[in-house]
Amino acid sequence: MGFNWDDEDADYISSRSDRYPGALDIGPAWTAEVLEDGRLVVLEPYPTSRIGATGFIGHSPSAGRVLVVIAYQDLDGDWHGLNAWPASGRDLATYLEGDPHGEEA
């Protein structure tokens, strides 16, 4: 399983620093690593999604941090990425919940 990114959405996540100075530009390939995380958290639907998209929270070794990936599944079962950002706040706490030391993976 992986995420399909259309050009517009891939450009959006890979140019985050243009909108938020100092922000992490996220490579679409990093989002596939999130799915490989054994501690992956899936929120279906993601609480703040207006369209009922699913949130995936997991560690990306290439990014060096936990990421949140928002995606939707089409009728053929393919996942399409919509947005991605570094996990913080509630998302990061949800991910770390199972870690007794509260350390980021």
CYANA upper distance limits for C-alpha pairs under 8 A (distance plus 0.5 A):
  1 MET  CA     35 LEU  CA      8.21
  1 MET  CA     79 TRP  CA      8.38
  2 GLY  CA     32 ALA  CA      5.97
  2 GLY  CA     35 LEU  CA      7.83
  2 GLY  CA     79 TRP  CA      7.26
  3 PHE  CA     31 THR  CA      7.85
  3 PHE  CA     32 ALA  CA      7.04
  3 PHE  CA     71 ALA  CA      8.09
  3 PHE  CA     78 ASP  CA      8.09
  3 PHE  CA     79 TRP  CA      5.59
  3 PHE  CA     80 HIS  CA      5.70
  3 PHE  CA     81 GLY  CA      5.98
  4 ASN  CA     78 ASP  CA      8.09
  4 ASN  CA     79 TRP  CA      6.62
  4 ASN  CA     80 HIS  CA      5.13
  4 ASN  CA     81 GLY  CA      6.40
  5 TRP  CA      9 ASP  CA      6.65
  5 TRP  CA     10 ALA  CA      6.07
  5 TRP  CA     28 PRO  CA      7.65
  5 TRP  CA     80 HIS  CA      6.35
  5 TRP  CA     81 GLY  CA      5.71
  5 TRP  CA     82 LEU  CA      7.83
  6 ASP  CA     10 ALA  CA      6.59
  6 ASP  CA     80 HIS  CA      8.39
  6 ASP  CA     81 GLY  CA      8.34
  7 ASP  CA     11 ASP  CA      6.49
  8 GLU  CA     12 TYR  CA      6.67
  9 ASP  CA     13 ILE  CA      6.93
  9 ASP  CA     81 GLY  CA      7.74
  9 ASP  CA     82 LEU  CA      6.37
  9 ASP  CA     83 ASN  CA      7.23
 10 ALA  CA     14 SER  CA      6.64
 10 ALA  CA     27 GLY  CA      8.20
 10 ALA  CA     28 PRO  CA      6.62
 11 ASP  CA     15 SER  CA      6.53
 12 TYR  CA     16 ARG  CA      7.05
 12 TYR  CA     83 ASN  CA      8.08
 13 ILE  CA     25 ASP  CA      6.76
 13 ILE  CA     26 ILE  CA      5.92
 13 ILE  CA     27 GLY  CA      7.67
 13 ILE  CA     28 PRO  CA      8.03
 13 ILE  CA     83 ASN  CA      6.70
 13 ILE  CA     84 ALA  CA      6.56
 13 ILE  CA     85 TRP  CA      7.95
 14 SER  CA     25 ASP  CA      4.98
 14 SER  CA     26 ILE  CA      5.17
 14 SER  CA     27 GLY  CA      6.03
 14 SER  CA     28 PRO  CA      7.85
 15 SER  CA     19 ARG  CA      7.90
 15 SER  CA     25 ASP  CA      5.86
 15 SER  CA     26 ILE  CA      8.05
 16 ARG  CA     20 TYR  CA      6.49
 16 ARG  CA     23 ALA  CA      6.44
 16 ARG  CA     24 LEU  CA      6.85
 16 ARG  CA     25 ASP  CA      5.60
 16 ARG  CA     26 ILE  CA      7.97
 17 SER  CA     21 PRO  CA      5.47
 17 SER  CA     22 GLY  CA      6.19
 17 SER  CA     23 ALA  CA      5.10
 17 SER  CA     24 LEU  CA      6.69
 17 SER  CA     25 ASP  CA      6.47
 24 LEU  CA     85 TRP  CA      8.22
 24 LEU  CA     86 PRO  CA      7.95
 26 ILE  CA     30 TRP  CA      7.44
 26 ILE  CA     63 ALA  CA      7.87
 26 ILE  CA     84 ALA  CA      7.72
 26 ILE  CA     85 TRP  CA      7.69
 27 GLY  CA     31 THR  CA      7.77
 28 PRO  CA     32 ALA  CA      7.90
 29 ALA  CA     33 GLU  CA      7.68
 30 TRP  CA     34 VAL  CA      7.44
 30 TRP  CA     60 SER  CA      6.37
 30 TRP  CA     61 PRO  CA      8.30
 30 TRP  CA     62 SER  CA      6.64
 30 TRP  CA     63 ALA  CA      7.01
 31 THR  CA     35 LEU  CA      7.69
 31 THR  CA     60 SER  CA      7.51
 31 THR  CA     67 LEU  CA      8.10
 31 THR  CA     69 VAL  CA      7.17
 31 THR  CA     84 ALA  CA      8.19
 32 ALA  CA     36 GLU  CA      7.53
 33 GLU  CA     37 ASP  CA      7.29
 33 GLU  CA     58 GLY  CA      8.48
 33 GLU  CA     59 HIS  CA      7.63
 33 GLU  CA     60 SER  CA      5.61
 33 GLU  CA     61 PRO  CA      7.63
 33 GLU  CA     62 SER  CA      8.46
 34 VAL  CA     40 LEU  CA      7.49
 34 VAL  CA     56 PHE  CA      7.89
 34 VAL  CA     57 ILE  CA      7.35
 34 VAL  CA     58 GLY  CA      5.04
 34 VAL  CA     59 HIS  CA      5.76
 34 VAL  CA     60 SER  CA      5.72
 34 VAL  CA     66 VAL  CA      8.32
 34 VAL  CA     67 LEU  CA      7.49
 34 VAL  CA     69 VAL  CA      8.50
 35 LEU  CA     40 LEU  CA      7.11
 35 LEU  CA     56 PHE  CA      8.07
 35 LEU  CA     58 GLY  CA      7.35
 36 GLU  CA     40 LEU  CA      8.08
 37 ASP  CA     58 GLY  CA      6.25
 37 ASP  CA     59 HIS  CA      6.49
 37 ASP  CA     60 SER  CA      8.20
 39 ARG  CA     58 GLY  CA      7.18
 39 ARG  CA     95 TYR  CA      8.00
 40 LEU  CA     56 PHE  CA      7.38
 40 LEU  CA     57 ILE  CA      6.27
 40 LEU  CA     58 GLY  CA      5.25
 40 LEU  CA     59 HIS  CA      8.17
 40 LEU  CA     95 TYR  CA      8.06
 41 VAL  CA     56 PHE  CA      6.27
 41 VAL  CA     57 ILE  CA      5.52
 41 VAL  CA     58 GLY  CA      6.98
 41 VAL  CA     94 THR  CA      8.33
 41 VAL  CA     95 TYR  CA      6.88
 42 VAL  CA     54 THR  CA      7.56
 42 VAL  CA     55 GLY  CA      6.22
 42 VAL  CA     56 PHE  CA      5.20
 42 VAL  CA     57 ILE  CA      6.94
 43 LEU  CA     47 PRO  CA      8.01
 43 LEU  CA     54 THR  CA      6.24
 43 LEU  CA     55 GLY  CA      5.43
 43 LEU  CA     56 PHE  CA      6.93
 44 GLU  CA     52 GLY  CA      7.98
 44 GLU  CA     53 ALA  CA      7.48
 44 GLU  CA     54 THR  CA      5.13
 44 GLU  CA     55 GLY  CA      6.92
 45 PRO  CA     49 SER  CA      7.51
 45 PRO  CA     52 GLY  CA      5.47
 45 PRO  CA     53 ALA  CA      5.89
 45 PRO  CA     54 THR  CA      5.15
 45 PRO  CA     55 GLY  CA      7.24
 46 TYR  CA     52 GLY  CA      7.15
 46 TYR  CA     53 ALA  CA      6.48
 46 TYR  CA     54 THR  CA      5.47
 46 TYR  CA     55 GLY  CA      5.29
 46 TYR  CA     70 ILE  CA      8.10
 49 SER  CA     53 ALA  CA      6.25
 49 SER  CA     54 THR  CA      8.36
 53 ALA  CA     70 ILE  CA      6.93
 53 ALA  CA     71 ALA  CA      6.13
 53 ALA  CA     72 TYR  CA      5.45
 54 THR  CA     70 ILE  CA      6.22
 54 THR  CA     71 ALA  CA      5.95
 54 THR  CA     72 TYR  CA      6.48
 55 GLY  CA     68 VAL  CA      7.06
 55 GLY  CA     69 VAL  CA      6.17
 55 GLY  CA     70 ILE  CA      5.13
 55 GLY  CA     71 ALA  CA      7.05
 56 PHE  CA     67 LEU  CA      8.49
 56 PHE  CA     68 VAL  CA      6.12
 56 PHE  CA     69 VAL  CA      5.57
 56 PHE  CA     70 ILE  CA      6.91
 56 PHE  CA     71 ALA  CA      8.44
 57 ILE  CA     66 VAL  CA      7.32
 57 ILE  CA     67 LEU  CA      6.20
 57 ILE  CA     68 VAL  CA      5.06
 57 ILE  CA     69 VAL  CA      6.96
 57 ILE  CA     87 ALA  CA      7.87
 57 ILE  CA     91 ASP  CA      7.71
 57 ILE  CA     92 LEU  CA      8.49
 57 ILE  CA     95 TYR  CA      7.11
 58 GLY  CA     66 VAL  CA      5.73
 58 GLY  CA     67 LEU  CA      6.15
 58 GLY  CA     68 VAL  CA      7.31
 58 GLY  CA     95 TYR  CA      7.66
 59 HIS  CA     64 GLY  CA      7.99
 59 HIS  CA     65 ARG  CA      6.10
 59 HIS  CA     66 VAL  CA      4.52
 59 HIS  CA     67 LEU  CA      6.54
 59 HIS  CA    105 ALA  CA      7.01
 60 SER  CA     64 GLY  CA      6.44
 60 SER  CA     65 ARG  CA      6.27
 60 SER  CA     66 VAL  CA      6.49
 60 SER  CA     67 LEU  CA      7.19
 61 PRO  CA     65 ARG  CA      7.25
 65 ARG  CA     86 PRO  CA      7.46
 65 ARG  CA     87 ALA  CA      8.39
 65 ARG  CA    104 GLU  CA      7.84
 65 ARG  CA    105 ALA  CA      7.69
 66 VAL  CA     86 PRO  CA      6.50
 66 VAL  CA     87 ALA  CA      6.01
 66 VAL  CA     92 LEU  CA      7.78
 66 VAL  CA    104 GLU  CA      7.85
 66 VAL  CA    105 ALA  CA      7.82
 67 LEU  CA     84 ALA  CA      7.32
 67 LEU  CA     85 TRP  CA      6.15
 67 LEU  CA     86 PRO  CA      4.88
 67 LEU  CA     87 ALA  CA      5.42
 68 VAL  CA     84 ALA  CA      5.92
 68 VAL  CA     85 TRP  CA      5.92
 68 VAL  CA     86 PRO  CA      6.55
 68 VAL  CA     87 ALA  CA      5.97
 68 VAL  CA     91 ASP  CA      7.97
 69 VAL  CA     81 GLY  CA      7.58
 69 VAL  CA     82 LEU  CA      8.15
 69 VAL  CA     83 ASN  CA      6.46
 69 VAL  CA     84 ALA  CA      4.83
 69 VAL  CA     85 TRP  CA      7.31
 70 ILE  CA     81 GLY  CA      6.53
 70 ILE  CA     82 LEU  CA      6.02
 70 ILE  CA     83 ASN  CA      5.68
 70 ILE  CA     84 ALA  CA      6.56
 71 ALA  CA     79 TRP  CA      6.76
 71 ALA  CA     80 HIS  CA      5.76
 71 ALA  CA     81 GLY  CA      4.81
 71 ALA  CA     82 LEU  CA      5.71
 71 ALA  CA     83 ASN  CA      7.65
 72 TYR  CA     79 TRP  CA      6.09
 72 TYR  CA     80 HIS  CA      5.93
 72 TYR  CA     81 GLY  CA      7.30
 72 TYR  CA     82 LEU  CA      8.01
 73 GLN  CA     77 GLY  CA      6.12
 73 GLN  CA     78 ASP  CA      5.93
 73 GLN  CA     79 TRP  CA      4.94
 73 GLN  CA     80 HIS  CA      6.80
 74 ASP  CA     78 ASP  CA      6.00
 74 ASP  CA     79 TRP  CA      7.00
 74 ASP  CA     80 HIS  CA      8.06
 87 ALA  CA     91 ASP  CA      6.06
 87 ALA  CA     92 LEU  CA      5.52
 88 SER  CA     92 LEU  CA      5.16
 88 SER  CA     93 ALA  CA      7.92
 89 GLY  CA     93 ALA  CA      6.67
 90 ARG  CA     94 THR  CA      6.47
 91 ASP  CA     95 TYR  CA      6.85
 92 LEU  CA     96 LEU  CA      6.60
 93 ALA  CA     97 GLU  CA      6.32
 96 LEU  CA    102 GLY  CA      6.21
 96 LEU  CA    103 GLU  CA      7.38
 96 LEU  CA    104 GLU  CA      7.25
 97 GLU  CA    102 GLY  CA      7.68
 99 ASP  CA    103 GLU  CA      7.28
